[in-house]
Amino acid sequence: MKVKDRKVDEKKIGVYTVRHSLPIGGDEILLGVCLEAEYPFLVCRTAYDDPFDMKQIAEAKGTDSWIDAVKLFCNMALEHANETLMAHKTKDIKLSVLDMGVGTDEAKRRM
């Protein structure tokens, strides 16, 4: 069976096509690609601070190396996940699996 070409709506940040995205809290970590740009790979954190659901770029870094872009993406995601966890812990909000320390003795004690 042959699949016909279909135009798929691609998520964009400026000229960059988003290849990977990870929502964390109210933000999203994005990895975009534009091979024609000075820095072909962009990693950024966006926030939804607008009632019209417009993305606001909170932090962005560009690189010409795919491996560096993947490292930046992972590091940015981890940093933001930790910030989100700390913010929720100070408000004493449980985050299910994330807050339970899955696979640890602490998790077993809580269950």
C-alpha positions in Angstrom: 0.0 0.0 0.0 1.4 3.4 -1.0 0.9 6.4 1.2 0.2 9.6 -0.7 2.2 12.7 0.1 0.4 14.8 2.6 1.3 18.3 3.7 1.7 18.2 7.5 1.5 21.3 9.5 4.9 21.8 11.0 5.6 23.6 14.2 7.9 26.6 13.5 9.9 29.0 15.6 10.9 31.7 13.2 12.7 30.0 10.3 13.4 26.8 12.4 11.2 23.7 11.9 10.7 22.1 15.3 11.9 18.5 15.3 11.6 17.7 19.0 9.5 19.2 21.7 9.0 18.5 25.4 6.3 20.2 27.5 7.4 20.8 31.1 5.1 22.7 33.4 3.7 25.7 31.5 6.7 25.8 29.2 8.0 23.8 26.3 11.6 22.9 25.4 12.1 22.8 21.6 14.8 21.7 19.2 14.5 23.3 15.8 16.4 22.8 12.5 17.1 25.3 9.6 20.1 24.1 7.6 20.2 27.5 5.8 20.7 29.5 9.0 24.1 30.5 10.4 23.4 28.2 13.3 21.4 25.3 11.8 20.2 24.0 15.2 18.2 25.9 17.8 17.3 24.9 21.3 14.9 27.1 23.2 12.4 27.3 26.0 9.1 28.9 25.3 6.5 30.1 27.8 2.8 30.5 27.2 2.3 33.9 28.8 -0.2 35.3 26.4 -4.0 34.9 26.4 -3.8 34.3 22.6 -1.5 31.3 23.2 1.5 32.9 21.5 4.8 31.5 22.3 7.3 33.7 24.1 10.9 32.6 23.9 12.4 32.6 27.4 15.8 31.2 26.5 17.5 30.2 23.2 20.8 28.8 22.1 22.0 28.1 18.6 24.8 25.7 17.4 26.2 24.2 14.2 26.5 20.7 15.8 23.7 18.2 16.0 25.3 16.5 19.0 25.7 19.8 20.8 22.1 20.6 20.1 20.9 17.3 21.6 23.1 17.9 24.7 21.6 21.5 25.0 18.1 20.1 24.6 18.6 17.5 27.3 20.3 19.9 29.7 17.7 22.6 29.2 14.9 20.0 29.8 16.6 18.7 32.9 17.2 22.1 34.4 13.7 23.2 33.7 12.2 20.0 35.1 14.2 20.5 38.3 13.0 24.1 38.6 9.4 23.0 38.1 9.8 20.2 40.7 11.2 22.6 43.2 8.5 25.2 42.6 5.8 22.5 43.1 7.5 21.2 46.2 7.6 24.6 47.8 3.8 24.8 47.2 3.5 21.2 48.6 1.9 19.9 45.4 2.4 16.2 44.6 3.5 15.5 41.0 2.7 11.8 41.0 5.5 9.7 39.5 7.9 12.6 39.2 7.5 13.5 42.8 7.7 10.0 44.1 11.3 9.2 43.2 10.3 6.0 41.3 12.6 3.1 41.8 14.0 4.4 45.1 13.5 3.4 48.7 11.8 6.7 49.2 9.2 5.7 46.6 8.6 2.3 48.3 8.1 4.0 51.6 5.5 6.4 50.1 3.5 3.6 48.5 
